[in-house]
Amino acid sequence: MKITSYELFQVPPRWLFLKIETDEGIVGWGEPVIEGRAATVKAAVDELMEYLIGKDPLDIEDHWNLMYRAGFYRGGPILMSAISGIDQALWDIKGKYFNAPVHQLLGGKARDSIKVYSWIGGDRPSDVGNAAKEVVSKGFTAVKMNGTEELQYVDSYEKIDQVLERIAAVREAVGPYIGIGIDFHGRVHKPMAKILAKELEQFRPMFIEEPVLPENNEALREIANHVAIPIATGERMFSKWDFKKLLTDGYADIIQPDLSHAGGITECKKIISMAEAFDVAAAPHCPLGPIALAACLQVDATCHNAFIQEQSLGIHYNQGSDLLDYIVDNQVFKYEEGYVKIPSGVGLGIEINEDHVRKMAQIGHNWRNPVWRHKDGSIAEW
């Protein structure tokens, strides 16, 4: 079997899909994208696919190493996201070739289903109490929200109090035992992160996410010694080498590699297995489309330390198009009592509605992250 061609589809709300074709008629789908830089990743995929045309798609480990190592310069969000989507599509082909779901080719299932959480509140969270109550009424047992708007390196206690009011509203709305993930989104610098994390302990969060930017991960030591809340990070880390120091330093409790950013199925399976050796849990990042989610679930199935999965249904980014719009059978991601079953179909376990993909690719998108500024005019972290 040989790879003969590929196509890329830039589809709303902010996704990029990849279709790889073979001479035996088997096709695979992947989702190579960095949010806000879809066209840049698309160009990287074009360059990397030059290596793969005419090659056997089943030699995934060799292809991964070629794409990662043969370019001399390596790593980072763009190249690793391009590799990720190609890797997902190759695994989809391999599963279809062997008539098996990807998780069976990775060693088989360690679980039949996994807990999922639902996003509430948006970028500038408001009315989160009612939003949390609504998603819990649908069966979710965990929610995640952005904790804060922009914060200066040292900011006012008024903003701290506003965060506490929002989290208090969520906790009051859903009761004491629903999981609450609080995403700092890298918007908080170390001086304020220490204050905010300490104040949030009273609400017993499921975790705090990216309490500082990943380039400042050394600050996690002080925060971890300051509070008992589990610390999660990793969505902006892109390889096993990026995660190595985080794990050996021992100040993260939950890692969140993104299967569309951190090297795809091949690399994220290794990253999550590395974390297991450090007694660290995994909650893969995935505010993306159906292909990315399907890839996450295939890896989740095989990893003992995966405990919850992000998913984007109804997320504030998905205006006009949503998670289920691009697949034929939307029951494959049916959520029951806060869990989703591991897809059992061949390959990634989903069937893409190609006609709809092509229709929406005609519309396309030019999604960009918002640009925030502080009151003094300086750029704020979004």
Secondary structure, 3 states (H helix, E strand, C coil): CCEEEEEEEEECCCEEEEEEEECCCCEEEECCCCCCCHHHHHHHHHHHHHHHCCCCCCCHHHHHHHHHHCCCCCCCHHHHHHHHHHHHHHHHHHHHHCCCEHHHHCCCCCCCEEEEEEECCCCCCCCHHHHHHHHHHCCCCEEEEECCCCCCCCCCHHHHHHHHHHHHHHHHHHCCCCEEEEECCCCCCHHHHHHHHHHHHHHCCCEEECCCCHHHHHHHHHHHCCCCCCEEECCCCCCHHHHHHHHHHCCCCEECCECCCCCHHHHHHHHHHHHHCCCCEECCECCCCHHHHHHHHHHHCCCCCECEEECCCCCCCCCCCCHHHHECCHHHHCEECCEEECCCCCECCCCECHHHHHHHHHHCCCCCCCCEECCCCCEECC
